[in-house]
Amino acid sequence: MAFTLFEKSRRKARPAELILFVYGEAPGSYFAYTNAEQEITHDSLTDPDTGDPIAVTYEPVAVTRGSINASGNLDKTALQLRFRRDIELVELFRVYPPSQVVTVTIREGHVNDPDGEFLVVHAGKVLSVGREGNEAVIGCEPITSSMRRPMPMRNYQRGCNLALYVQGPGMCNADKALATVVTTVDSLGTTSVALPSGWNGLIDPVKYRKGLVEWVGPAGNTEIREILSVGVDGVTLTISGLIRGLIVGQEIKVSRGCTHQQDDCITHTESVTGQPNIWNYGGCDDIPLKNPIGFVNQFY
């Protein structure tokens, strides 16, 4: 009720915005900024275990943003935020983007509102982080924008076009837990990881190409990288992106990849539904190589 009174007042109103970026699942994996002149504390998060509200302190910074479009046209919902270029959020994207989606929530309210009522006016995710002069340009889109994207189509092709380990009706549904090995790191390069001999057990290490490596960083967030190649020694994995928050001797998870061919799909023996995973194969392996309506010489 107090929010409405302040909104209608020309003298008492002291509008402010709270902008919250969440980049991981660990506590404290967020950046909070406000365009007010002083810090503002607001219960903006919820404890996943207890459901209790978590107070977040918003740091005052200079920020400008584009207008929030609520016309119903999803083609005009992109939002641009501009900060000074030395904020911590920019550093998060400097070397390699976070493994998880970075969400953004914008709230509006009044500094002198005794109820501390800050209403959500935008909820979405960060698409890009760039620099223009002395400014950091953050490109965002609302969560509703996914409604404008077409549903994935099943193509008539030999190879499977389903994303590996994605669960759901009509999806891959391969059991990732059965295809994952837990091991330790022997040595590290800039974009490579060396594992101990025999880490792969009886499975050909080449089968892990296009798979995933995962580890928990110092802050408690999971880092995920794709395996680009497996060395001839069978223990050196070249991964996508620079290594961050990983040390020698640390535990790491390595998940098998897939060539999206029928023979490779069989190696992922079971799906999360308990059925043989080959039942979920999305390719058409029996497409004839010869065009049945093309020209064929009938004499030889």
C-alpha positions as a Markdown table, in Angstrom:
| # | Residue | x | y | z |
|---|---|---|---|---|
| 1 | Met | 0.0 | 0.0 | 0.0 |
| 2 | Ala | 2.9 | 2.4 | 0.8 |
| 3 | Phe | 4.4 | 1.7 | -2.6 |
| 4 | Thr | 1.3 | 3.1 | -4.3 |
| 5 | Leu | 1.3 | 6.2 | -2.1 |
| 6 | Phe | 4.9 | 7.0 | -2.9 |
| 7 | Glu | 4.3 | 6.4 | -6.6 |
| 8 | Lys | 1.6 | 9.1 | -6.6 |
| 9 | Ser | 3.6 | 11.6 | -4.6 |
| 10 | Arg | 5.8 | 14.2 | -6.3 |
| 11 | Arg | 7.7 | 15.2 | -3.1 |
| 12 | Lys | 8.0 | 12.0 | -1.1 |
| 13 | Ala | 8.9 | 9.7 | -3.9 |
| 14 | Arg | 12.6 | 8.5 | -4.0 |
| 15 | Pro | 12.6 | 5.9 | -6.7 |
| 16 | Ala | 15.4 | 3.3 | -6.9 |
| 17 | Glu | 16.1 | 0.1 | -8.9 |
| 18 | Leu | 17.7 | -3.1 | -7.6 |
| 19 | Ile | 19.5 | -5.2 | -10.2 |
| 20 | Leu | 20.5 | -8.7 | -9.2 |
| 21 | Phe | 22.7 | -11.1 | -11.3 |
| 22 | Val | 22.9 | -14.7 | -10.2 |
| 23 | Tyr | 25.6 | -16.8 | -11.9 |
| 24 | Gly | 25.8 | -20.1 | -9.9 |
| 25 | Glu | 24.2 | -22.5 | -7.4 |
| 26 | Ala | 26.5 | -21.8 | -4.5 |
| 27 | Pro | 25.6 | -19.3 | -1.8 |
| 28 | Gly | 26.9 | -15.8 | -2.6 |
| 29 | Ser | 27.1 | -16.5 | -6.3 |
| 30 | Tyr | 25.5 | -13.2 | -7.3 |
| 31 | Phe | 26.2 | -9.5 | -7.9 |
| 32 | Ala | 23.8 | -6.9 | -6.7 |
| 33 | Tyr | 23.7 | -3.3 | -7.8 |
| 34 | Thr | 21.4 | -0.3 | -7.3 |
| 35 | Asn | 21.2 | 3.2 | -8.8 |
| 36 | Ala | 20.4 | 4.7 | -5.4 |
| 37 | Glu | 23.0 | 6.8 | -3.6 |
| 38 | Gln | 23.4 | 4.4 | -0.7 |
| 39 | Glu | 23.4 | 0.6 | -0.1 |
| 40 | Ile | 19.9 | -1.1 | 0.0 |
| 41 | Thr | 19.3 | -4.4 | 1.7 |
| 42 | His | 16.3 | -6.4 | 0.4 |
| 43 | Asp | 15.1 | -10.1 | 0.8 |
| 44 | Ser | 15.7 | -10.9 | -2.8 |
| 45 | Leu | 16.7 | -14.6 | -2.6 |
| 46 | Thr | 15.3 | -17.7 | -1.1 |
| 47 | Asp | 17.2 | -20.5 | 0.8 |
| 48 | Pro | 16.7 | -23.7 | -1.3 |
| 49 | Asp | 16.9 | -25.9 | 1.8 |
| 50 | Thr | 14.7 | -24.0 | 4.2 |
| 51 | Gly | 12.7 | -21.7 | 2.0 |
| 52 | Asp | 13.6 | -18.7 | 4.2 |
| 53 | Pro | 14.3 | -15.3 | 2.5 |
| 54 | Ile | 17.9 | -14.3 | 2.1 |
| 55 | Ala | 18.9 | -10.6 | 2.5 |
| 56 | Val | 20.9 | -9.2 | -0.3 |
| 57 | Thr | 22.9 | -5.9 | 0.0 |
| 58 | Tyr | 22.9 | -3.9 | -3.2 |
| 59 | Glu | 25.9 | -1.8 | -4.0 |
| 60 | Pro | 25.3 | 1.7 | -5.4 |
| 61 | Val | 26.7 | 2.1 | -8.9 |
| 62 | Ala | 26.0 | 4.4 | -11.9 |
| 63 | Val | 23.8 | 2.5 | -14.3 |
| 64 | Thr | 21.5 | 3.3 | -17.2 |
| 65 | Arg | 19.2 | 0.9 | -18.9 |
| 66 | Gly | 16.9 | 0.8 | -21.9 |
| 67 | Ser | 13.1 | 0.8 | -21.6 |
| 68 | Ile | 11.3 | -2.3 | -20.6 |
| 69 | Asn | 8.9 | -3.2 | -23.4 |
| 70 | Ala | 5.6 | -4.7 | -22.2 |
| 71 | Ser | 3.6 | -4.3 | -25.4 |
| 72 | Gly | 3.3 | -8.0 | -26.0 |
| 73 | Asn | 5.6 | -8.0 | -29.0 |
| 74 | Leu | 8.4 | -10.5 | -28.1 |
| 75 | Asp | 10.6 | -9.2 | -30.9 |
| 76 | Lys | 11.2 | -6.0 | -29.0 |
| 77 | Thr | 12.0 | -7.4 | -25.5 |
| 78 | Ala | 15.8 | -7.2 | -25.6 |
| 79 | Leu | 17.1 | -5.0 | -22.7 |
| 80 | Gln | 20.5 | -3.3 | -22.5 |
| 81 | Leu | 22.2 | -2.2 | -19.2 |
| 82 | Arg | 25.2 | 0.0 | -19.0 |
| 83 | Phe | 27.6 | 0.1 | -16.1 |
| 84 | Arg | 31.1 | 1.3 | -15.6 |
| 85 | Arg | 33.4 | -1.3 | -17.1 |
| 86 | Asp | 35.3 | -2.2 | -13.9 |
| 87 | Ile | 32.3 | -3.9 | -12.1 |
| 88 | Glu | 32.8 | -7.5 | -10.9 |
| 89 | Leu | 30.2 | -8.8 | -13.3 |
| 90 | Val | 32.4 | -7.9 | -16.3 |
| 91 | Glu | 35.4 | -9.8 | -14.8 |
| 92 | Leu | 33.2 | -12.9 | -14.6 |
| 93 | Phe | 33.0 | -12.9 | -18.4 |
| 94 | Arg | 36.6 | -11.7 | -19.2 |
| 95 | Val | 38.4 | -15.1 | -19.7 |
| 96 | Tyr | 35.5 | -17.6 | -20.2 |
| 97 | Pro | 31.8 | -17.2 | -19.6 |
| 98 | Pro | 30.2 | -19.0 | -16.6 |
| 99 | Ser | 29.1 | -22.6 | -17.1 |
| 100 | Gln | 25.6 | -21.8 | -15.8 |
| 101 | Val | 23.1 | -19.3 | -17.2 |
| 102 | Val | 23.4 | -15.9 | -15.6 |
| 103 | Thr | 20.0 | -14.6 | -14.6 |
| 104 | Val | 19.0 | -11.0 | -14.1 |
| 105 | Thr | 16.2 | -9.6 | -11.9 |
| 106 | Ile | 15.3 | -5.9 | -11.8 |
| 107 | Arg | 13.1 | -4.5 | -9.0 |
| 108 | Glu | 11.7 | -1.0 | -8.6 |
| 109 | Gly | 10.7 | 0.7 | -5.4 |
| 110 | His | 11.4 | 3.7 | -3.2 |
| 111 | Val | 14.3 | 4.2 | -0.8 |
| 112 | Asn | 12.0 | 5.7 | 1.9 |
| 113 | Asp | 9.3 | 3.1 | 1.6 |
| 114 | Pro | 8.9 | 1.7 | 5.2 |
| 115 | Asp | 7.5 | -1.5 | 3.8 |
| 116 | Gly | 10.7 | -2.0 | 1.7 |
| 117 | Glu | 8.4 | -3.1 | -1.2 |
| 118 | Phe | 10.5 | -3.5 | -4.4 |
| 119 | Leu | 8.4 | -5.0 | -7.2 |
| 120 | Val | 9.9 | -7.1 | -10.0 |
| 121 | Val | 9.7 | -5.4 | -13.4 |
| 122 | His | 12.1 | -7.6 | -15.4 |
| 123 | Ala | 13.2 | -11.2 | -15.0 |
| 124 | Gly | 15.5 | -12.7 | -17.6 |
| 125 | Lys | 19.0 | -13.8 | -18.5 |
| 126 | Val | 22.3 | -12.3 | -19.7 |
| 127 | Leu | 23.0 | -12.9 | -23.4 |
| 128 | Ser | 26.2 | -10.8 | -23.8 |
| 129 | Val | 28.7 | -8.7 | -22.1 |
| 130 | Gly | 30.7 | -6.1 | -24.1 |
| 131 | Arg | 32.7 | -2.9 | -23.6 |
| 132 | Glu | 32.2 | 0.4 | -25.3 |
| 133 | Gly | 34.7 | 3.1 | -24.1 |
| 134 | Asn | 34.5 | 3.3 | -20.4 |
| 135 | Glu | 31.2 | 1.4 | -20.2 |
| 136 | Ala | 30.2 | -2.2 | -19.9 |
| 137 | Val | 27.2 | -3.1 | -22.0 |
| 138 | Ile | 25.1 | -6.0 | -20.7 |
| 139 | Gly | 22.6 | -7.5 | -23.2 |
| 140 | Cys | 19.6 | -9.2 | -21.6 |
| 141 | Glu | 16.4 | -10.8 | -22.6 |
| 142 | Pro | 13.3 | -11.8 | -20.5 |
| 143 | Ile | 12.5 | -15.4 | -19.7 |
| 144 | Thr | 9.3 | -15.1 | -21.9 |
| 145 | Ser | 11.4 | -14.6 | -25.0 |
| 146 | Ser | 11.9 | -18.4 | -25.2 |
| 147 | Met | 8.3 | -18.6 | -26.3 |
| 148 | Arg | 9.1 | -17.1 | -29.7 |
| 149 | Arg | 11.7 | -19.8 | -30.5 |
| 150 | Pro | 10.5 | -22.8 | -32.7 |
| 151 | Met | 10.3 | -26.2 | -31.2 |
| 152 | Pro | 13.3 | -28.5 | -32.2 |
| 153 | Met | 12.4 | -30.5 | -35.3 |
| 154 | Arg | 13.2 | -34.2 | -36.0 |
| 155 | Asn | 15.0 | -34.3 | -39.3 |
| 156 | Tyr | 15.1 | -37.2 | -41.7 |
| 157 | Gln | 18.8 | -38.0 | -41.4 |
| 158 | Arg | 21.1 | -40.8 | -40.6 |
| 159 | Gly | 22.7 | -39.3 | -37.6 |
| 160 | Cys | 20.8 | -38.5 | -34.3 |
| 161 | Asn | 20.2 | -34.8 | -33.8 |
| 162 | Leu | 19.3 | -35.1 | -30.1 |
| 163 | Ala | 21.4 | -33.3 | -27.5 |
| 164 | Leu | 23.3 | -35.8 | -25.4 |
| 165 | Tyr | 22.0 | -36.4 | -21.9 |
| 166 | Val | 19.0 | -34.1 | -22.2 |
| 167 | Gln | 16.0 | -35.6 | -20.5 |
| 168 | Gly | 12.3 | -35.4 | -21.4 |
| 169 | Pro | 9.8 | -36.8 | -23.8 |
| 170 | Gly | 11.4 | -37.4 | -27.2 |
| 171 | Met | 14.8 | -36.4 | -25.9 |
| 172 | Cys | 18.1 | -38.4 | -25.6 |
| 173 | Asn | 17.5 | -39.6 | -22.0 |
| 174 | Ala | 20.9 | -41.4 | -21.8 |
| 175 | Asp | 21.8 | -42.1 | -18.2 |
| 176 | Lys | 24.7 | -39.7 | -17.6 |
| 177 | Ala | 25.5 | -41.2 | -14.2 |
| 178 | Leu | 26.3 | -44.6 | -15.8 |
| 179 | Ala | 28.5 | -42.9 | -18.4 |
| 180 | Thr | 30.5 | -40.8 | -15.9 |
| 181 | Val | 33.9 | -41.6 | -14.3 |
| 182 | Val | 35.1 | -39.9 | -11.2 |
| 183 | Thr | 38.9 | -39.5 | -11.1 |
| 184 | Thr | 41.6 | -37.0 | -10.1 |
| 185 | Val | 43.8 | -34.6 | -12.0 |
| 186 | Asp | 47.5 | -35.5 | -12.5 |
| 187 | Ser | 48.6 | -32.3 | -14.3 |
| 188 | Leu | 47.1 | -29.2 | -15.9 |
| 189 | Gly | 47.8 | -27.2 | -19.0 |
| 190 | Thr | 46.1 | -24.0 | -20.3 |
| 191 | Thr | 43.3 | -25.9 | -22.0 |
| 192 | Ser | 44.2 | -29.5 | -21.2 |
| 193 | Val | 43.8 | -31.9 | -18.3 |
| 194 | Ala | 46.0 | -35.0 | -17.7 |
| 195 | Leu | 44.4 | -37.9 | -15.8 |
| 196 | Pro | 46.0 | -40.9 | -14.1 |
| 197 | Ser | 46.7 | -44.1 | -16.2 |
| 198 | Gly | 43.7 | -46.4 | -16.2 |
| 199 | Trp | 41.1 | -43.7 | -15.4 |
| 200 | Asn | 38.9 | -45.0 | -18.2 |
| 201 | Gly | 38.7 | -48.6 | -17.0 |
| 202 | Leu | 37.8 | -51.0 | -19.9 |
| 203 | Ile | 36.2 | -48.2 | -22.1 |
| 204 | Asp | 38.2 | -46.9 | -25.0 |
| 205 | Pro | 39.3 | -43.3 | -24.0 |
| 206 | Val | 38.4 | -42.1 | -27.5 |
| 207 | Lys | 34.7 | -42.7 | -26.5 |
| 208 | Tyr | 35.0 | -39.6 | -24.2 |
| 209 | Arg | 35.6 | -37.2 | -27.1 |
| 210 | Lys | 32.7 | -34.7 | -27.3 |
| 211 | Gly | 31.8 | -35.6 | -23.8 |
| 212 | Leu | 32.0 | -33.4 | -20.7 |
| 213 | Val | 34.4 | -32.7 | -17.8 |
| 214 | Glu | 33.0 | -31.2 | -14.6 |
| 215 | Trp | 34.6 | -30.0 | -11.4 |
| 216 | Val | 33.6 | -27.8 | -8.4 |
| 217 | Gly | 35.4 | -24.4 | -8.2 |
| 218 | Pro | 36.6 | -22.7 | -5.0 |
| 219 | Ala | 33.3 | -20.8 | -4.6 |
| 220 | Gly | 31.3 | -24.1 | -4.8 |
| 221 | Asn | 30.0 | -23.6 | -8.4 |
| 222 | Thr | 30.2 | -26.4 | -11.0 |
| 223 | Glu | 32.5 | -25.7 | -14.0 |
| 224 | Ile | 31.6 | -27.6 | -17.2 |
| 225 | Arg | 33.8 | -27.9 | -20.3 |
| 226 | Glu | 33.4 | -30.0 | -23.5 |
| 227 | Ile | 36.1 | -32.5 | -24.4 |
| 228 | Leu | 37.5 | -31.5 | -27.8 |
| 229 | Ser | 40.0 | -34.4 | -28.2 |
| 230 | Val | 41.7 | -37.2 | -26.4 |
| 231 | Gly | 45.5 | -37.5 | -26.8 |
| 232 | Val | 47.2 | -40.6 | -28.2 |
| 233 | Asp | 48.4 | -41.4 | -24.7 |
| 234 | Gly | 44.8 | -41.8 | -23.6 |
| 235 | Val | 45.1 | -39.6 | -20.5 |
| 236 | Thr | 45.4 | -36.1 | -21.9 |
| 237 | Leu | 42.1 | -34.3 | -22.6 |
| 238 | Thr | 41.9 | -31.1 | -24.5 |
| 239 | Ile | 38.9 | -29.1 | -23.4 |
| 240 | Ser | 37.0 | -26.0 | -24.6 |
| 241 | Gly | 37.9 | -22.8 | -22.9 |
| 242 | Leu | 40.5 | -22.0 | -20.2 |
| 243 | Ile | 40.7 | -23.9 | -17.0 |
| 244 | Arg | 39.4 | -22.0 | -14.0 |
| 245 | Gly | 39.3 | -23.1 | -10.3 |
| 246 | Leu | 40.9 | -26.5 | -10.8 |
| 247 | Ile | 44.1 | -27.8 | -9.1 |
| 248 | Val | 46.3 | -30.9 | -9.4 |
| 249 | Gly | 44.9 | -33.7 | -7.3 |
| 250 | Gln | 41.3 | -32.4 | -7.3 |
| 251 | Glu | 38.4 | -34.7 | -8.1 |
| 252 | Ile | 36.9 | -34.4 | -11.5 |
| 253 | Lys | 34.0 | -36.0 | -13.4 |
| 254 | Val | 34.4 | -37.2 | -17.0 |
| 255 | Ser | 31.4 | -38.2 | -19.0 |
| 256 | Arg | 31.4 | -40.1 | -22.3 |
| 257 | Gly | 30.6 | -38.3 | -25.6 |
| 258 | Cys | 28.6 | -39.5 | -28.5 |
| 259 | Thr | 29.1 | -39.5 | -32.3 |
| 260 | His | 25.4 | -39.4 | -32.8 |
| 261 | Gln | 25.6 | -42.7 | -34.8 |
| 262 | Gln | 23.7 | -45.8 | -34.0 |
| 263 | Asp | 26.8 | -47.9 | -33.0 |
| 264 | Asp | 27.8 | -45.2 | -30.5 |
| 265 | Cys | 24.3 | -44.9 | -29.1 |
| 266 | Ile | 24.4 | -48.6 | -28.1 |
| 267 | Thr | 27.4 | -47.9 | -25.8 |
| 268 | His | 25.1 | -45.8 | -23.7 |
| 269 | Thr | 23.4 | -48.9 | -22.5 |
| 270 | Glu | 20.5 | -47.5 | -20.5 |
| 271 | Ser | 18.3 | -44.4 | -20.4 |
| 272 | Val | 17.0 | -42.7 | -17.3 |
| 273 | Thr | 13.6 | -44.4 | -18.0 |
| 274 | Gly | 15.2 | -47.9 | -17.5 |
| 275 | Gln | 14.9 | -48.8 | -21.1 |
| 276 | Pro | 17.7 | -49.5 | -23.6 |
| 277 | Asn | 18.9 | -46.1 | -24.7 |
| 278 | Ile | 19.0 | -47.2 | -28.4 |
| 279 | Trp | 15.1 | -46.9 | -28.2 |
| 280 | Asn | 15.6 | -43.2 | -28.0 |
| 281 | Tyr | 17.9 | -43.0 | -31.1 |
| 282 | Gly | 16.8 | -40.0 | -33.1 |
| 283 | Gly | 18.5 | -40.9 | -36.5 |
| 284 | Cys | 17.2 | -42.9 | -39.4 |
| 285 | Asp | 20.0 | -45.4 | -40.0 |
| 286 | Asp | 18.2 | -47.3 | -42.7 |
| 287 | Ile | 17.9 | -44.4 | -45.2 |
| 288 | Pro | 18.6 | -46.0 | -48.7 |
| 289 | Leu | 21.8 | -44.8 | -50.3 |
| 290 | Lys | 20.3 | -45.1 | -53.8 |
| 291 | Asn | 17.5 | -42.7 | -54.8 |
| 292 | Pro | 14.5 | -45.0 | -55.4 |
| 293 | Ile | 13.0 | -42.5 | -57.9 |
| 294 | Gly | 16.3 | -41.6 | -59.7 |
| 295 | Phe | 17.6 | -42.9 | -63.0 |
| 296 | Val | 18.7 | -46.5 | -62.9 |
| 297 | Asn | 20.1 | -48.5 | -65.8 |
| 298 | Gln | 18.0 | -51.6 | -66.1 |
| 299 | Phe | 20.4 | -53.5 | -68.3 |
| 300 | Tyr | 23.5 | -53.8 | -66.1 |
